[in-house]
Amino acid sequence: KEDKKPHPKPEAREEVKPEPAKETPKEEKKSTRGSIFSLFGEDRDYTPKPVETVKADEPKPTPKSEYVRKEPEIKKEEPNPNLSKTSATTAFLEDVKPIKIDERKPAAQPKLSGEQITIEQTMAEKKVLRPYKAPPIDLLSKETATDLPQEDFSELKAKLEDKFAQFKIYATVENLTQGPTFSRFEMKLPDGVRVSKVKELEEDIGMALGGLKVRIEAPIPGKALFGVEVPNTHRRTVKLRTMLDDPSFNNTKDMLTFVVGVDIENKVHCADLATMPHLLVAGSTGSGKSVAINGLLLSILYKYSPEDVRLILIDPKKVEFSIYQGIPHLLIKEIVTTADKAVNALNWAISEMYRRLDMFKEVDVRNIAGYNQKAAMSDNMTKIPQIVIVVDEMAELMRMKKREVEDCIQSLSAVARAAGIHLVIATQRPSVDVITGVIKSNLPARMALSVSQGVDSRTIIDRQGAEKLLGRGDMLFQTQSDPDPVRLQGCFTSDEEVANIISFIKANNDTDFDKVIEDEINFDKEAAAEQLEAQNASTLDEKADDPMFKEALKFVIQAQQATISKLQRKMGLGFGRAAKLIDMMEDRGYITAQPPGNKPREVLITMEEYNQIYGEE
């Protein structure tokens, strides 16, 4: 409207070029004035003004108005003129509120950063162990030439034939085999003579040979001969190094191989604890029981890493296994030395057995060997180790926790083989009250060392023979696959050698003990029960369980008798409530426990003490 007057110079109008300047007011509508900018207390007039002349070569000045600076944001949404002032304000705030600088960052960036921190923390918390370094064989001593004596048995041979001839048994010596501890005369029995008659002459033959411990084996397995075993004058000391160097130990791929001993033919015998699956070791004092256990443990330390085998050592005597404390093969750092902790360890083994069986069921395998094979081919599964529980003195545990120990052994022996959990139980008192029928029936492999009586031999291997052994590692070894016991000479390892091996293992290997299992095994139930009882006793008097308690206690003190029937009659109570009041008095130590028979309880609180506790009425 302002351009109605004619311009004298239309050429100047063309230089101004008003078209770009008119674009800004065209985009804004008049409804914006009364709705949006009134919120900020501004009432401006945005009527287009005459545009100043701007030269082409000059840069366009930057507008200082706040309205122009926010122009791209307001341009996105146009307010609805039909809305009221309040509705327009709400719509504007809803549009402006989500616009934040933090939201302009990529959403995936903080997520990836958080995951990276979690992985780094997990890698830092995971303890990386060095590969297991087995002790060198040089830590064990070798056998020398003096350990292999040669003896002349010609005189004994003649005495044997003469003695049998006195009993009308004309047997002849066919062969002589010299072993490390004893020698065996292999004799041919004449026709028409019973084998049982030969066995009856055991003591007579021993007396004829100068009072020696003679053992008759009739017949010799695999031969049509019977053997007379006579102790050597000079015994050979079988060293552990000789047995560990043998190919029968080094080349085997069994899961739990250990050395047992050397037979009469100087052949090394090894056994697989995984196939036994549990072992009983019994022998009197000085028979070599502890040395045999050391041979088993050292065999495991030499051949298997902590990833393959873990140990739980139970030593009620506190002296046999103390040297093994802290080795990486232990499941917990400490040696179990009390009966309560031993029962806890066996109970934990039972729960671990069932946990492993559930794991096997999930992956459709039958035993630990199948599970570890699948774990080796899968990234989501972890190999689980075999667990060997060694009890040094069973008699001490049976003396204190007979029922609990029997129940645990019976549960473990049933299915623990498939779960990879094995028991080795040793005792120096092989009597029927220690090796009960339940324990013996669940331990099919037996190692019988020298005992004092034939009845003890029957307790261990169900036959006599162990009373004829010579001690110092001389043993009869019986397995489930071979019910006929084999006579072996166990290996010897000195305390110095054991200490050197343990020191090397501790110095060159890392340990990874399970704190959760350790807390579970070391849990003291009696201490926890006493603490709970003390807490209950401290809060017992504060509780008003029955409003008639004070009156009932006062009546009991006056009558000097605490019976349920009297409370029922004198106070008009029912049997249940009267019995509850009597139990409360017993729990608080006011009356004694119910004596045998129908005798009344004794009242332990006096009226003066009652007044001090509950006050005088």
Secondary structure as GFF3:
##gff-version 3
##sequence-region A 1 617
A	DSSP	alpha_helix	10	16	.	.	.	ID=ss1
A	DSSP	alpha_helix	19	27	.	.	.	ID=ss2
A	DSSP	alpha_helix	31	35	.	.	.	ID=ss3
A	DSSP	three_ten_helix	37	40	.	.	.	ID=ss4
A	DSSP	alpha_helix	66	69	.	.	.	ID=ss5
A	DSSP	alpha_helix	71	74	.	.	.	ID=ss6
A	DSSP	alpha_helix	85	96	.	.	.	ID=ss7
A	DSSP	three_ten_helix	102	104	.	.	.	ID=ss8
A	DSSP	alpha_helix	108	125	.	.	.	ID=ss9
A	DSSP	three_ten_helix	137	139	.	.	.	ID=ss10
A	DSSP	three_ten_helix	145	147	.	.	.	ID=ss11
A	DSSP	alpha_helix	154	166	.	.	.	ID=ss12
A	DSSP	beta_strand	172	178	.	.	.	ID=ss13
A	DSSP	beta_strand	182	188	.	.	.	ID=ss14
A	DSSP	alpha_helix	195	199	.	.	.	ID=ss15
A	DSSP	alpha_helix	202	208	.	.	.	ID=ss16
A	DSSP	beta_strand	215	217	.	.	.	ID=ss17
A	DSSP	beta_strand	226	231	.	.	.	ID=ss18
A	DSSP	alpha_helix	240	244	.	.	.	ID=ss19
A	DSSP	alpha_helix	247	250	.	.	.	ID=ss20
A	DSSP	beta_strand	257	262	.	.	.	ID=ss21
A	DSSP	beta_strand	268	272	.	.	.	ID=ss22
A	DSSP	beta_strand	279	282	.	.	.	ID=ss23
A	DSSP	alpha_helix	289	303	.	.	.	ID=ss24
A	DSSP	beta_strand	309	314	.	.	.	ID=ss25
A	DSSP	three_ten_helix	322	324	.	.	.	ID=ss26
A	DSSP	alpha_helix	339	362	.	.	.	ID=ss27
A	DSSP	alpha_helix	368	376	.	.	.	ID=ss28
A	DSSP	beta_strand	386	391	.	.	.	ID=ss29
A	DSSP	alpha_helix	394	400	.	.	.	ID=ss30
A	DSSP	alpha_helix	402	419	.	.	.	ID=ss31
A	DSSP	beta_strand	421	427	.	.	.	ID=ss32
A	DSSP	alpha_helix	437	441	.	.	.	ID=ss33
A	DSSP	beta_strand	445	448	.	.	.	ID=ss34
A	DSSP	alpha_helix	454	461	.	.	.	ID=ss35
A	DSSP	three_ten_helix	466	468	.	.	.	ID=ss36
A	DSSP	beta_strand	474	478	.	.	.	ID=ss37
A	DSSP	beta_strand	486	489	.	.	.	ID=ss38
A	DSSP	alpha_helix	495	508	.	.	.	ID=ss39
A	DSSP	alpha_helix	515	521	.	.	.	ID=ss40
A	DSSP	alpha_helix	525	540	.	.	.	ID=ss41
A	DSSP	alpha_helix	549	559	.	.	.	ID=ss42
A	DSSP	alpha_helix	564	571	.	.	.	ID=ss43
A	DSSP	alpha_helix	575	587	.	.	.	ID=ss44
A	DSSP	alpha_helix	607	614	.	.	.	ID=ss45
###
